[in-house]
Amino acid sequence: MATETSITRQAPYIEALGEQYGQDLTALTATKMPTAGYAPTVAGQDPAQAAAYQRATTAGQGIGAYQPYLTQAGAYSGPGGGTGAGSISAFMSPYQQQVIDKTLAQYDIQAQKGITGIGLQAAKSGNLGGGREGVMRSEYQTQSDLQRALLDYQMRQQGFGQAQQGRQQAYGQQMQMAGAVPGMQGRDIATLGSAGAIQQAQTQATLDAQREANRMAAYEPYERLGYMGAGLGNILGGMQGQYQTTVTPNQSALQQAMGILGTGIGAYKSFT
């Protein structure tokens, strides 16, 4: 009995596509994907950010920028004795003594005119050289000396008050600077940090774009092969086999002998 085998095959061009797809898939998956090219990358610190950080953490520029002014203000807040920096004498006018000397010299000239006037009065009254004139001169001199000393004291006290006021004003200025300088330093640091952040964001965007480009390039062969596989699947799903081949195997010697025998028996029966 003959055995027939029926084989259903696709069109030759579809079989060629399938064969090519298998070869491409095997070759592509045999190569390791270059993941290092699209690994996440973080943009480094921008130079402006580095400068902002350095200034913020450097003593006297960011941290403790107020300290020199507080130190100077402390020198102005003490008793103010001595002659060193921060003392009241340091705020005295360097011309004070010259002013005092000139003022007292003018006072002495006016006082001498008073003495002369007493002599003229004594001469007119006929008491020149007498005891009354001596008493008047003594009283006048005593009062003049007192007024002179008082004038000297007032000028010195006025100079001291002005120096004390100047010292207190300097204290206030140092305290203002202690508050203003850190604020100005902070604004500079913030400006540097902001500008650096903008540049860092731009650098990060460039790195991300390059990373995405590398990823797309690495995945492009897979996506292309995926499109091919999807298309091939659509074709195979919508088509039936185009060629059918029937294969009849050759009979063996026994099968041939049995066939001949059967034929002979049939002919004999027909004859008889």
Secondary structure, DSSP 8 states (H G I E B T S, - for coil): ----EEEEE--HHHHHHHHHHHHHHHHHHTS---GGGGS-------HHHHHHHHHHHSTTTSTTTTHHHHHHHHHHSS---SSSTTSGGGGS-TTHHHHHHHHHHHHHHHHHHHHHHHHHHHHHHT-TTSHHHHHHHHHHHHHHHHHHHHHHHHHHHHHHHHHHHHHHHHHHHHHHHHHHHHHHHHHHHHHHHHHHHHHHHHHHHHHHHHHHHHHHHHHHHHHHHHHHHHHHHHHHHT----EEEEE-----HHHHHHHHHHHHHHHHHHH-
